[in-house]
């Protein structure tokens, strides 16, 4: 929809990456955003609203001279883009909102049972040390310097205490591929269901939100459970895909 451009100067954020959104999103960001999944070389994809998406679908999913007029493109700095997109999380229609609430509750109950089973089978909470290795895609629990339990992991996302936001692992390109190849399936499922909390890369959230999102992600991924690891700036949530005793 757009061509690559250089950096721009934002009055609020200074020098930043330019992003492009339709005029409807610019005027009212609290609605569903349509865009491609972010990529490492394209982290802030062009975005448009539902009405523009309807025009796009009329042309078989391609922008051309017959439908581009609806866009009325506006430029935002990437910080403003993220802030605006975050407003869309709560803009689900009533049926989707109810379905989302049901999905969260169902996933929570399932996760409680999964966590109880992990504790019963492996006693994860009793180990004095844990270490994760992104390159190996593992989380190791140790006692007195000896590894006892190893889990194969997939990063789900993180909560920042500094900014009070959640960031999905599928949009965090600092993660190693070994721990972030399966998580895009959660975004894809969210797109199909219209569950915006699963499709917006970063939005205002706390640890409770992190657990709720991780429970849903664990369901989608078929994980055995979830582990929350503290970090310097907040918490990292990871799915335990398989767990085995090694000592």
Steps between C-alpha positions, in 0.01 A plus 500: 500500500796731559859535397793498738570843648768655716461602863269780608501753781216463749409797717450269798759227446772658286662304219304187425401251233208609281193277486187520289137457602171578333331826591223315684747343744676832538173665600374212714764244599263317738380253237636185340823551308570294189863447405759238419688333784806700605835376375855574606554725197145635508398529867228762447294382203256730322159481666141570400149475646210264437337722238826527305546126536158446341617703200820295491304174492288628210821504298611154603733618775702742287533876522458675170373826350139392554523458877802697624294819516322376811823494698580870534841397634643670806854481634574424865830453674543142617449598865171671418405200286552259790311726740210538258482130414493411869166682526342238278533215753169577670311576179356155437135468404277354771495142361879493474536656845283230658680228305835642612393504864388138469831405338695665783296322768527161327876546453542604864330186628706285264821672606426446870477126436815504288697686765379260770606204288844651442544550871382151582721338236813715528475729805619797295441757772735317740817541299743768617613611154369532149680603178369537149706468184351667193738336254409156633136585563511356850420590860702305756415459868795414725577400857844539658647572158359191333227518233190307602224595257522640146211653306486581131365854483332754277499865602148641528557862595613737770361758739704817555465652844659823372250565220210291631465319169481150358715409196429183304803285421392485135570875484825494703773450245771487763393144580687203357312306231526187715250648748274696265408284201170365635356810668381664172229232495339678795477825303363314199232334712414837651457650153256226403302534823508880508672494842689829493708442817674223306571710191623835639877480557527732802230639729440617856497195726609361834604161636140380523459570128825315441367188668170520312670540164746225582217266592337557163834461323564174683166369374570599141854357508409183687753581773532304824509817705641850542797637692535863602861610532589833664728733305671831567201688362202275561400143424552259212231239436596181323307192394634166618453283195646184652655422837737222598702395805875481438651440843 
